[in-house]
Amino acid sequence: MEWKIVGVIAAISTTSGFIPQLIRGIRTKRLEDVSPIMYMLMIFGFIMWLFYGMHLRDVIIIGANVVALTFSSFILILRHKYLKQKNKVY
Amino acid sequence: MEWKIVGVIAAISTTSGFIPQLIRGIRTKRLEDVSPIMYMLMIFGFIMWLFYGMHLRDVIIIGANVVALTFSSFILILRHKYLKQKNKVY
């Protein structure tokens, strides 16, 4: 039971990690320094982890990767949007 | 056996995801847009995943999180270093 708690804390931390990045991006309207290749690799990786979690039937791994997948996709989309807006202005 | 491959691909993707971010940071000497709170949460989370992986005795989860922990720590340290250098110049 205690191990489930460690897993849940792990899942919440690495998943919610993308929230401050998303908030920072929305606030500053800048995500230029953020690597798009990193997020592409991450999104692909989260989908693979999702399958692996399904195989292990581990709800924590599945849940963590669904949420991480959602947030990291948003960051990549916003980065593209902000760079497009910037290029229009200058 | 095929599932091990899915796990390894997942681990390599989410782990190596930090490499392009590290390279981008070193190349541009800019990591300002990268959220420090994100990396602090991630580092904490990877340590928790490490313990969870040890509990599951899953070498893939353990290995992935050791590497992710190393790279994300480097990104956070470099961000601090570059911001300090920038503040000296201006």
N, CA and C atoms of all chains as a GROMACS GRO file, in nm:
protein
  540
    1MET      N    1   0.083  -0.121   0.000
    1MET     CA    2   0.000   0.000   0.000
    1MET      C    3   0.087   0.126   0.000
    2GLU      N    4   0.194   0.129   0.087
    2GLU     CA    5   0.281   0.249   0.091
    2GLU      C    6   0.347   0.271  -0.045
    3TRP      N    7   0.374   0.161  -0.116
    3TRP     CA    8   0.440   0.172  -0.246
    3TRP      C    9   0.351   0.236  -0.349
    4LYS      N   10   0.221   0.210  -0.336
    4LYS     CA   11   0.124   0.276  -0.425
    4LYS      C   12   0.133   0.427  -0.406
    5ILE      N   13   0.152   0.469  -0.280
    5ILE     CA   14   0.161   0.612  -0.250
    5ILE      C   15   0.285   0.672  -0.316
    6VAL      N   16   0.400   0.601  -0.309
    6VAL     CA   17   0.522   0.647  -0.375
    6VAL      C   18   0.498   0.662  -0.525
    7GLY      N   19   0.432   0.562  -0.583
    7GLY     CA   20   0.400   0.566  -0.726
    7GLY      C   21   0.310   0.682  -0.761
    8VAL      N   22   0.211   0.707  -0.677
    8VAL     CA   23   0.116   0.818  -0.703
    8VAL      C   24   0.189   0.952  -0.691
    9ILE      N   25   0.275   0.967  -0.589
    9ILE     CA   26   0.352   1.092  -0.573
    9ILE      C   27   0.444   1.111  -0.695
   10ALA      N   28   0.509   1.002  -0.739
   10ALA     CA   29   0.595   1.007  -0.857
   10ALA      C   30   0.515   1.053  -0.979
   11ALA      N   31   0.399   0.990  -0.997
   11ALA     CA   32   0.315   1.020  -1.113
   11ALA      C   33   0.267   1.164  -1.110
   12ILE      N   34   0.223   1.210  -0.992
   12ILE     CA   35   0.173   1.348  -0.980
   12ILE      C   36   0.285   1.448  -1.008
   13SER      N   37   0.406   1.420  -0.959
   13SER     CA   38   0.518   1.514  -0.975
   13SER      C   39   0.561   1.528  -1.121
   14THR      N   40   0.587   1.416  -1.188
   14THR     CA   41   0.636   1.425  -1.326
   14THR      C   42   0.526   1.468  -1.422
   15THR      N   43   0.400   1.448  -1.382
   15THR     CA   44   0.288   1.489  -1.465
   15THR      C   45   0.260   1.636  -1.446
   16SER      N   46   0.252   1.679  -1.320
   16SER     CA   47   0.219   1.818  -1.291
   16SER      C   48   0.336   1.909  -1.324
   17GLY      N   49   0.455   1.850  -1.346
   17GLY     CA   50   0.571   1.928  -1.386
   17GLY      C   51   0.545   2.012  -1.510
   18PHE      N   52   0.460   1.962  -1.598
   18PHE     CA   53   0.432   2.036  -1.721
   18PHE      C   54   0.340   2.156  -1.696
   19ILE      N   55   0.268   2.157  -1.583
   19ILE     CA   56   0.174   2.267  -1.554
   19ILE      C   57   0.249   2.400  -1.536
   20PRO      N   58   0.356   2.409  -1.451
   20PRO     CA   59   0.426   2.537  -1.441
   20PRO      C   60   0.486   2.583  -1.574
   21GLN      N   61   0.526   2.487  -1.660
   21GLN     CA   62   0.579   2.525  -1.792
   21GLN      C   63   0.468   2.584  -1.879
   22LEU      N   64   0.351   2.525  -1.870
   22LEU     CA   65   0.236   2.573  -1.947
   22LEU      C   66   0.195   2.712  -1.898
   23ILE      N   67   0.189   2.730  -1.765
   23ILE     CA   68   0.151   2.859  -1.705
   23ILE      C   69   0.254   2.966  -1.743
   24ARG      N   70   0.384   2.931  -1.731
   24ARG     CA   71   0.490   3.026  -1.766
   24ARG      C   72   0.478   3.069  -1.911
   25GLY      N   73   0.453   2.971  -1.998
   25GLY     CA   74   0.439   2.999  -2.141
   25GLY      C   75   0.323   3.092  -2.170
   26ILE      N   76   0.208   3.065  -2.108
   26ILE     CA   77   0.087   3.147  -2.130
   26ILE      C   78   0.110   3.288  -2.076
   27ARG      N   79   0.176   3.298  -1.961
   27ARG     CA   80   0.199   3.427  -1.895
   27ARG      C   81   0.296   3.512  -1.976
   28THR      N   82   0.409   3.453  -2.018
   28THR     CA   83   0.513   3.531  -2.087
   28THR      C   84   0.490   3.533  -2.238
   29LYS      N   85   0.398   3.453  -2.286
   29LYS     CA   86   0.376   3.433  -2.430
   29LYS      C   87   0.507   3.399  -2.502
   30ARG      N   88   0.594   3.329  -2.432
   30ARG     CA   89   0.723   3.288  -2.489
   30ARG      C   90   0.750   3.142  -2.454
   31LEU      N   91   0.779   3.065  -2.557
   31LEU     CA   92   0.821   2.926  -2.533
   31LEU      C   93   0.935   2.891  -2.628
   32GLU      N   94   1.001   3.000  -2.675
   32GLU     CA   95   1.103   2.985  -2.779
   32GLU      C   96   1.220   2.897  -2.734
   33ASP      N   97   1.265   2.915  -2.609
   33ASP     CA   98   1.382   2.840  -2.560
   33ASP      C   99   1.350   2.693  -2.536
   34VAL      N  100   1.220   2.661  -2.535
   34VAL     CA  101   1.177   2.524  -2.512
   34VAL      C  102   1.201   2.445  -2.641
   35SER      N  103   1.264   2.328  -2.628
   35SER     CA  104   1.300   2.249  -2.747
   35SER      C  105   1.180   2.174  -2.804
   36PRO      N  106   1.143   2.203  -2.932
   36PRO     CA  107   1.030   2.132  -2.992
   36PRO      C  108   1.061   1.983  -3.013
   37ILE      N  109   1.188   1.951  -3.039
   37ILE     CA  110   1.226   1.810  -3.056
   37ILE      C  111   1.206   1.734  -2.925
   38MET      N  112   1.238   1.802  -2.813
   38MET     CA  113   1.215   1.740  -2.682
   38MET      C  114   1.068   1.702  -2.668
   39TYR      N  115   0.978   1.797  -2.699
   39TYR     CA  116   0.836   1.769  -2.678
   39TYR      C  117   0.782   1.665  -2.775
   40MET      N  118   0.837   1.664  -2.897
   40MET     CA  119   0.795   1.560  -2.993
   40MET      C  120   0.836   1.422  -2.943
   41LEU      N  121   0.961   1.411  -2.895
   41LEU     CA  122   1.010   1.284  -2.841
   41LEU      C  123   0.930   1.243  -2.718
   42MET      N  124   0.899   1.343  -2.633
   42MET     CA  125   0.824   1.316  -2.510
   42MET      C  126   0.685   1.262  -2.543
   43ILE      N  127   0.616   1.328  -2.636
   43ILE     CA  128   0.480   1.287  -2.674
   43ILE      C  129   0.482   1.144  -2.725
   44PHE      N  130   0.580   1.114  -2.813
   44PHE     CA  131   0.594   0.978  -2.863
   44PHE      C  132   0.620   0.882  -2.747
   45GLY      N  133   0.711   0.922  -2.657
   45GLY     CA  134   0.746   0.838  -2.543
   45GLY      C  135   0.629   0.812  -2.450
   46PHE      N  136   0.548   0.916  -2.425
   46PHE     CA  137   0.433   0.900  -2.335
   46PHE      C  138   0.333   0.800  -2.393
   47ILE      N  139   0.317   0.802  -2.525
   47ILE     CA  140   0.226   0.706  -2.590
   47ILE      C  141   0.280   0.563  -2.571
   48MET      N  142   0.412   0.548  -2.583
   48MET     CA  143   0.474   0.416  -2.563
   48MET      C  144   0.460   0.371  -2.417
   49TRP      N  145   0.484   0.464  -2.321
   49TRP     CA  146   0.468   0.432  -2.179
   49TRP      C  147   0.325   0.389  -2.150
   50LEU      N  148   0.231   0.454  -2.219
   50LEU     CA  149   0.089   0.423  -2.204
   50LEU      C  150   0.064   0.276  -2.239
   51PHE      N  151   0.118   0.233  -2.350
   51PHE     CA  152   0.103   0.093  -2.392
   51PHE      C  153   0.171   0.000  -2.290
   52TYR      N  154   0.290   0.040  -2.244
   52TYR     CA  155   0.364  -0.041  -2.148
   52TYR      C  156   0.287  -0.052  -2.017
   53GLY      N  157   0.226   0.060  -1.974
   53GLY     CA  158   0.145   0.061  -1.852
   53GLY      C  159   0.023  -0.028  -1.866
   54MET      N  160  -0.036  -0.027  -1.987
   54MET     CA  161  -0.151  -0.114  -2.013
   54MET      C  162  -0.110  -0.262  -2.003
   55HIS      N  163   0.008  -0.289  -2.053
   55HIS     CA  164   0.060  -0.426  -2.046
   55HIS      C  165   0.084  -0.468  -1.901
   56LEU      N  166   0.141  -0.376  -1.820
   56LEU     CA  167   0.166  -0.406  -1.678
   56LEU      C  168   0.036  -0.398  -1.597
   57ARG      N  169  -0.072  -0.346  -1.660
   57ARG     CA  170  -0.200  -0.319  -1.592
   57ARG      C  171  -0.178  -0.232  -1.470
   58ASP      N  172  -0.090  -0.133  -1.488
   58ASP     CA  173  -0.057  -0.043  -1.377
   58ASP      C  174  -0.128   0.090  -1.401
   59VAL      N  175  -0.232   0.114  -1.320
   59VAL     CA  176  -0.318   0.233  -1.336
   59VAL      C  177  -0.236   0.361  -1.318
   60ILE      N  178  -0.136   0.356  -1.230
   60ILE     CA  179  -0.054   0.476  -1.204
   60ILE      C  180   0.023   0.516  -1.329
   61ILE      N  181   0.089   0.418  -1.392
   61ILE     CA  182   0.167   0.447  -1.514
   61ILE      C  183   0.074   0.497  -1.625
   62ILE      N  184  -0.042   0.432  -1.639
   62ILE     CA  185  -0.139   0.473  -1.742
   62ILE      C  186  -0.186   0.617  -1.718
   63GLY      N  187  -0.234   0.642  -1.596
   63GLY     CA  188  -0.288   0.775  -1.563
   63GLY      C  189  -0.185   0.885  -1.581
   64ALA      N  190  -0.063   0.861  -1.530
   64ALA     CA  191   0.043   0.961  -1.537
   64ALA      C  192   0.072   0.999  -1.681
   65ASN      N  193   0.073   0.898  -1.768
   65ASN     CA  194   0.113   0.925  -1.906
   65ASN      C  195   0.002   0.988  -1.990
   66VAL      N  196  -0.124   0.962  -1.954
   66VAL     CA  197  -0.236   1.030  -2.022
   66VAL      C  198  -0.227   1.180  -1.994
   67VAL      N  199  -0.207   1.214  -1.866
   67VAL     CA  200  -0.203   1.355  -1.827
   67VAL      C  201  -0.078   1.423  -1.886
   68ALA      N  202   0.038   1.359  -1.876
   68ALA     CA  203   0.162   1.416  -1.929
   68ALA      C  204   0.151   1.438  -2.080
   69LEU      N  205   0.086   1.344  -2.147
   69LEU     CA  206   0.065   1.353  -2.292
   69LEU      C  207  -0.018   1.476  -2.326
   70THR      N  208  -0.124   1.500  -2.249
   70THR     CA  209  -0.213   1.614  -2.273
   70THR      C  210  -0.139   1.746  -2.255
   71PHE      N  211  -0.070   1.762  -2.142
   71PHE     CA  212   0.000   1.888  -2.113
   71PHE      C  213   0.112   1.914  -2.213
   72SER      N  214   0.192   1.812  -2.243
   72SER     CA  215   0.306   1.835  -2.332
   72SER      C  216   0.260   1.867  -2.475
   73SER      N  217   0.146   1.811  -2.515
   73SER     CA  218   0.091   1.846  -2.647
   73SER      C  219   0.051   1.992  -2.650
   74PHE      N  220  -0.012   2.040  -2.541
   74PHE     CA  221  -0.053   2.180  -2.530
   74PHE      C  222   0.067   2.273  -2.540
   75ILE      N  223   0.177   2.236  -2.472
   75ILE     CA  224   0.298   2.320  -2.472
   75ILE      C  225   0.353   2.332  -2.615
   76LEU      N  226   0.356   2.220  -2.686
   76LEU     CA  227   0.408   2.219  -2.823
   76LEU      C  228   0.320   2.303  -2.916
   77ILE      N  229   0.187   2.291  -2.900
   77ILE     CA  230   0.093   2.368  -2.982
   77ILE      C  231   0.109   2.518  -2.953
   78LEU      N  232   0.116   2.555  -2.824
   78LEU     CA  233   0.129   2.696  -2.786
   78LEU      C  234   0.261   2.755  -2.836
   79ARG      N  235   0.369   2.676  -2.829
   79ARG     CA  236   0.499   2.722  -2.878
   79ARG      C  237   0.490   2.762  -3.025
   80HIS      N  238   0.424   2.675  -3.101
   80HIS     CA  239   0.406   2.700  -3.245
   80HIS      C  240   0.323   2.827  -3.268
   81LYS      N  241   0.217   2.841  -3.189
   81LYS     CA  242   0.126   2.956  -3.199
   81LYS      C  243   0.199   3.086  -3.167
   82TYR      N  244   0.275   3.089  -3.058
   82TYR     CA  245   0.344   3.211  -3.015
   82TYR      C  246   0.453   3.250  -3.114
   83LEU      N  247   0.524   3.153  -3.169
   83LEU     CA  248   0.629   3.182  -3.266
   83LEU      C  249   0.569   3.239  -3.394
   84LYS      N  250   0.451   3.190  -3.433
   84LYS     CA  251   0.383   3.238  -3.552
   84LYS      C  252   0.338   3.383  -3.533
   85GLN      N  253   0.283   3.411  -3.414
   85GLN     CA  254   0.238   3.547  -3.381
   85GLN      C  255   0.356   3.643  -3.382
   86LYS      N  256   0.468   3.600  -3.325
   86LYS     CA  257   0.588   3.683  -3.315
   86LYS      C  258   0.640   3.718  -3.455
   87ASN      N  259   0.640   3.618  -3.541
   87ASN     CA  260   0.690   3.639  -3.677
   87ASN      C  261   0.599   3.731  -3.758
   88LYS      N  262   0.472   3.739  -3.718
   88LYS     CA  263   0.380   3.831  -3.784
   88LYS      C  264   0.410   3.975  -3.745
   89VAL      N  265   0.443   3.995  -3.616
   89VAL     CA  266   0.465   4.130  -3.562
   89VAL      C  267   0.596   4.188  -3.616
   90TYR      N  268   0.704   4.114  -3.605
   90TYR     CA  269   0.835   4.163  -3.650
   90TYR      C  270   0.856   4.131  -3.798
   91MET      N  271   0.821  -1.067  -2.434
   91MET     CA  272   0.946  -1.011  -2.490
   91MET      C  273   0.918  -0.884  -2.572
   92GLU      N  274   0.811  -0.887  -2.657
   92GLU     CA  275   0.781  -0.766  -2.737
   92GLU      C  276   0.747  -0.649  -2.646
   93TRP      N  277   0.687  -0.680  -2.530
   93TRP     CA  278   0.648  -0.573  -2.437
   93TRP      C  279   0.768  -0.504  -2.376
   94LYS      N  280   0.874  -0.583  -2.356
   94LYS     CA  281   1.000  -0.525  -2.306
   94LYS      C  282   1.049  -0.421  -2.407
   95ILE      N  283   1.033  -0.452  -2.536
   95ILE     CA  284   1.078  -0.359  -2.641
   95ILE      C  285   0.999  -0.229  -2.635
   96VAL      N  286   0.866  -0.240  -2.616
   96VAL     CA  287   0.781  -0.120  -2.602
   96VAL      C  288   0.828  -0.037  -2.483
   97GLY      N  289   0.855  -0.104  -2.371
   97GLY     CA  290   0.904  -0.036  -2.252
   97GLY      C  291   1.037   0.033  -2.276
   98VAL      N  292   1.126  -0.036  -2.347
   98VAL     CA  293   1.259   0.022  -2.374
   98VAL      C  294   1.246   0.143  -2.467
   99ILE      N  295   1.161   0.132  -2.570
   99ILE     CA  296   1.139   0.245  -2.660
   99ILE      C  297   1.080   0.363  -2.582
  100ALA      N  298   0.983   0.334  -2.495
  100ALA     CA  299   0.921   0.438  -2.411
  100ALA      C  300   1.027   0.506  -2.326
  101ALA      N  301   1.109   0.423  -2.262
  101ALA     CA  302   1.212   0.476  -2.172
  101ALA      C  303   1.313   0.561  -2.248
  102ILE      N  304   1.357   0.511  -2.364
  102ILE     CA  305   1.456   0.585  -2.443
  102ILE      C  306   1.398   0.719  -2.490
  103SER      N  307   1.270   0.720  -2.529
  103SER     CA  308   1.209   0.843  -2.582
  103SER      C  309   1.195   0.951  -2.475
  104THR      N  310   1.135   0.916  -2.361
  104THR     CA  311   1.112   1.018  -2.259
  104THR      C  312   1.242   1.058  -2.189
  105THR      N  313   1.341   0.972  -2.196
  105THR     CA  314   1.471   1.002  -2.136
  105THR      C  315   1.553   1.088  -2.229
  106SER      N  316   1.563   1.045  -2.355
  106SER     CA  317   1.644   1.118  -2.451
  106SER      C  318   1.578   1.250  -2.488
  107GLY      N  319   1.451   1.267  -2.452
  107GLY     CA  320   1.380   1.393  -2.477
  107GLY      C  321   1.453   1.512  -2.418
  108PHE      N  322   1.522   1.490  -2.306
  108PHE     CA  323   1.593   1.600  -2.242
  108PHE      C  324   1.722   1.637  -2.316
  109ILE      N  325   1.772   1.546  -2.401
  109ILE     CA  326   1.897   1.574  -2.474
  109ILE      C  327   1.882   1.692  -2.571
  110PRO      N  328   1.778   1.694  -2.660
  110PRO     CA  329   1.765   1.811  -2.748
  110PRO      C  330   1.746   1.942  -2.669
  111GLN      N  331   1.681   1.935  -2.554
  111GLN     CA  332   1.665   2.057  -2.471
  111GLN      C  333   1.800   2.103  -2.418
  112LEU      N  334   1.882   2.007  -2.377
  112LEU     CA  335   2.016   2.039  -2.326
  112LEU      C  336   2.102   2.098  -2.438
  113ILE      N  337   2.098   2.034  -2.556
  113ILE     CA  338   2.176   2.082  -2.671
  113ILE      C  339   2.130   2.222  -2.713
  114ARG      N  340   1.998   2.242  -2.719
  114ARG     CA  341   1.944   2.373  -2.757
  114ARG      C  342   1.991   2.480  -2.659
  115GLY      N  343   1.986   2.446  -2.529
  115GLY     CA  344   2.027   2.539  -2.425
  115GLY      C  345   2.175   2.576  -2.438
  116ILE      N  346   2.260   2.476  -2.459
  116ILE     CA  347   2.404   2.499  -2.469
  116ILE      C  348   2.435   2.582  -2.595
  117ARG      N  349   2.363   2.553  -2.703
  117ARG     CA  350   2.386   2.621  -2.832
  117ARG      C  351   2.344   2.768  -2.824
  118THR      N  352   2.222   2.792  -2.773
  118THR     CA  353   2.168   2.929  -2.771
  118THR      C  354   2.210   3.004  -2.645
  119LYS      N  355   2.267   2.933  -2.547
  119LYS     CA  356   2.297   2.989  -2.415
  119LYS      C  357   2.173   3.056  -2.355
  120ARG      N  358   2.058   3.003  -2.386
  120ARG     CA  359   1.932   3.057  -2.332
  120ARG      C  360   1.844   2.941  -2.285
  121LEU      N  361   1.800   2.951  -2.161
  121LEU     CA  362   1.703   2.853  -2.111
  121LEU      C  363   1.598   2.927  -2.028
  122GLU      N  364   1.587   3.059  -2.056
  122GLU     CA  365   1.501   3.146  -1.975
  122GLU      C  366   1.355   3.104  -1.978
  123ASP      N  367   1.306   3.066  -2.099
  123ASP     CA  368   1.164   3.032  -2.114
  123ASP      C  369   1.129   2.898  -2.048
  124VAL      N  370   1.234   2.821  -2.015
  124VAL     CA  371   1.214   2.692  -1.953
  124VAL      C  372   1.176   2.714  -1.806
  125SER      N  373   1.072   2.648  -1.760
  125SER     CA  374   1.021   2.669  -1.624
  125SER      C  375   1.108   2.598  -1.520
  126PRO      N  376   1.170   2.674  -1.426
  126PRO     CA  377   1.250   2.609  -1.322
  126PRO      C  378   1.165   2.525  -1.228
  127ILE      N  379   1.041   2.568  -1.205
  127ILE     CA  380   0.951   2.490  -1.116
  127ILE      C  381   0.923   2.354  -1.182
  128MET      N  382   0.905   2.355  -1.316
  128MET     CA  383   0.886   2.228  -1.386
  128MET      C  384   1.001   2.134  -1.358
  129TYR      N  385   1.125   2.183  -1.374
  129TYR     CA  386   1.240   2.094  -1.358
  129TYR      C  387   1.260   2.049  -1.214
  130MET      N  388   1.225   2.138  -1.118
  130MET     CA  389   1.233   2.098  -0.978
  130MET      C  390   1.134   1.985  -0.949
  131LEU      N  391   1.011   2.002  -0.997
  131LEU     CA  392   0.909   1.898  -0.979
  131LEU      C  393   0.949   1.768  -1.047
  132MET      N  394   1.006   1.782  -1.169
  132MET     CA  395   1.048   1.665  -1.246
  132MET      C  396   1.157   1.587  -1.171
  133ILE      N  397   1.256   1.660  -1.122
  133ILE     CA  398   1.368   1.596  -1.051
  133ILE      C  399   1.316   1.520  -0.930
  134PHE      N  400   1.227   1.585  -0.854
  134PHE     CA  401   1.166   1.518  -0.739
  134PHE      C  402   1.088   1.394  -0.785
  135GLY      N  403   1.012   1.411  -0.892
  135GLY     CA  404   0.930   1.301  -0.945
  135GLY      C  405   1.014   1.183  -0.993
  136PHE      N  406   1.126   1.214  -1.061
  136PHE     CA  407   1.212   1.106  -1.112
  136PHE      C  408   1.269   1.024  -0.996
  137ILE      N  409   1.302   1.093  -0.886
  137ILE     CA  410   1.354   1.023  -0.768
  137ILE      C  411   1.246   0.929  -0.713
  138MET      N  412   1.121   0.978  -0.710
  138MET     CA  413   1.010   0.895  -0.662
  138MET      C  414   0.985   0.776  -0.755
  139TRP      N  415   0.990   0.801  -0.889
  139TRP     CA  416   0.974   0.693  -0.989
  139TRP      C  417   1.083   0.588  -0.970
  140LEU      N  418   1.203   0.635  -0.936
  140LEU     CA  419   1.317   0.547  -0.914
  140LEU      C  420   1.286   0.448  -0.802
  141PHE      N  421   1.232   0.500  -0.691
  141PHE     CA  422   1.195   0.414  -0.578
  141PHE      C  423   1.083   0.318  -0.620
  142TYR      N  424   0.987   0.371  -0.695
  142TYR     CA  425   0.875   0.287  -0.739
  142TYR      C  426   0.923   0.176  -0.832
  143GLY      N  427   1.016   0.210  -0.920
  143GLY     CA  428   1.075   0.112  -1.011
  143GLY      C  429   1.152   0.005  -0.936
  144MET      N  430   1.221   0.048  -0.829
  144MET     CA  431   1.295  -0.048  -0.745
  144MET      C  432   1.197  -0.144  -0.679
  145HIS      N  433   1.084  -0.090  -0.635
  145HIS     CA  434   0.981  -0.174  -0.573
  145HIS      C  435   0.925  -0.275  -0.673
  146LEU      N  436   0.900  -0.229  -0.797
  146LEU     CA  437   0.848  -0.318  -0.901
  146LEU      C  438   0.959  -0.408  -0.957
  147ARG      N  439   1.083  -0.380  -0.919
  147ARG     CA  440   1.202  -0.448  -0.973
  147ARG      C  441   1.203  -0.444  -1.125
  148ASP      N  442   1.165  -0.326  -1.176
  148ASP     CA  443   1.158  -0.306  -1.322
  148ASP      C  444   1.279  -0.225  -1.366
  149VAL      N  445   1.374  -0.294  -1.432
  149VAL     CA  446   1.500  -0.232  -1.473
  149VAL      C  447   1.476  -0.115  -1.569
  150ILE      N  448   1.371  -0.126  -1.652
  150ILE     CA  449   1.342  -0.021  -1.749
  150ILE      C  450   1.303   0.108  -1.678
  151ILE      N  451   1.212   0.097  -1.581
  151ILE     CA  452   1.168   0.216  -1.506
  151ILE      C  453   1.286   0.276  -1.429
  152ILE      N  454   1.368   0.190  -1.368
  152ILE     CA  455   1.485   0.238  -1.293
  152ILE      C  456   1.582   0.311  -1.386
  153GLY      N  457   1.622   0.244  -1.494
  153GLY     CA  458   1.718   0.301  -1.588
  153GLY      C  459   1.672   0.433  -1.647
  154ALA      N  460   1.545   0.436  -1.692
  154ALA     CA  461   1.490   0.557  -1.754
  154ALA      C  462   1.497   0.675  -1.659
  155ASN      N  463   1.467   0.650  -1.532
  155ASN     CA  464   1.459   0.762  -1.439
  155ASN      C  465   1.595   0.808  -1.390
  156VAL      N  466   1.695   0.719  -1.388
  156VAL     CA  467   1.831   0.761  -1.355
  156VAL      C  468   1.881   0.858  -1.463
  157VAL      N  469   1.860   0.822  -1.589
  157VAL     CA  470   1.909   0.905  -1.700
  157VAL      C  471   1.831   1.038  -1.705
  158ALA      N  472   1.698   1.031  -1.691
  158ALA     CA  473   1.614   1.152  -1.695
  158ALA      C  474   1.653   1.246  -1.582
  159LEU      N  475   1.682   1.190  -1.467
  159LEU     CA  476   1.723   1.268  -1.349
  159LEU      C  477   1.853   1.343  -1.377
  160THR      N  478   1.948   1.274  -1.440
  160THR     CA  479   2.078   1.335  -1.472
  160THR      C  480   2.062   1.452  -1.568
  161PHE      N  481   1.991   1.429  -1.680
  161PHE     CA  482   1.975   1.533  -1.782
  161PHE      C  483   1.897   1.653  -1.729
  162SER      N  484   1.788   1.628  -1.657
  162SER     CA  485   1.704   1.739  -1.611
  162SER      C  486   1.776   1.822  -1.506
  163SER      N  487   1.862   1.757  -1.426
  163SER     CA  488   1.943   1.832  -1.329
  163SER      C  489   2.039   1.926  -1.402
  164PHE      N  490   2.101   1.876  -1.510
  164PHE     CA  491   2.193   1.955  -1.591
  164PHE      C  492   2.122   2.078  -1.649
  165ILE      N  493   2.000   2.056  -1.699
  165ILE     CA  494   1.924   2.167  -1.760
  165ILE      C  495   1.898   2.276  -1.656
  166LEU      N  496   1.858   2.235  -1.536
  166LEU     CA  497   1.828   2.330  -1.429
  166LEU      C  498   1.953   2.406  -1.387
  167ILE      N  499   2.067   2.337  -1.377
  167ILE     CA  500   2.194   2.401  -1.338
  167ILE      C  501   2.238   2.501  -1.447
  168LEU      N  502   2.228   2.460  -1.576
  168LEU     CA  503   2.269   2.547  -1.686
  168LEU      C  504   2.179   2.671  -1.694
  169ARG      N  505   2.048   2.652  -1.670
  169ARG     CA  506   1.955   2.766  -1.672
  169ARG      C  507   1.999   2.871  -1.571
  170HIS      N  508   2.033   2.824  -1.451
  170HIS     CA  509   2.077   2.912  -1.344
  170HIS      C  510   2.206   2.984  -1.384
  171LYS      N  511   2.299   2.907  -1.444
  171LYS     CA  512   2.429   2.962  -1.485
  171LYS      C  513   2.411   3.070  -1.593
  172TYR      N  514   2.331   3.041  -1.695
  172TYR     CA  515   2.311   3.136  -1.806
  172TYR      C  516   2.242   3.262  -1.759
  173LEU      N  517   2.144   3.250  -1.670
  173LEU     CA  518   2.072   3.367  -1.619
  173LEU      C  519   2.167   3.455  -1.537
  174LYS      N  520   2.258   3.392  -1.463
  174LYS     CA  521   2.354   3.465  -1.380
  174LYS      C  522   2.452   3.543  -1.470
  175GLN      N  523   2.498   3.476  -1.577
  175GLN     CA  524   2.590   3.539  -1.673
  175GLN      C  525   2.522   3.658  -1.741
  176LYS      N  526   2.394   3.640  -1.778
  176LYS     CA  527   2.318   3.743  -1.847
  176LYS      C  528   2.304   3.866  -1.757
  177ASN      N  529   2.274   3.841  -1.630
  177ASN     CA  530   2.254   3.951  -1.536
  177ASN      C  531   2.383   4.026  -1.507
  178LYS      N  532   2.498   3.959  -1.530
  178LYS     CA  533   2.627   4.026  -1.513
  178LYS      C  534   2.654   4.122  -1.628
  179VAL      N  535   2.614   4.079  -1.749
  179VAL     CA  536   2.642   4.157  -1.871
  179VAL      C  537   2.554   4.281  -1.874
  180TYR      N  538   2.425   4.265  -1.856
  180TYR     CA  539   2.334   4.381  -1.861
  180TYR      C  540   2.320   4.444  -1.723
   0.00000   0.00000   0.00000
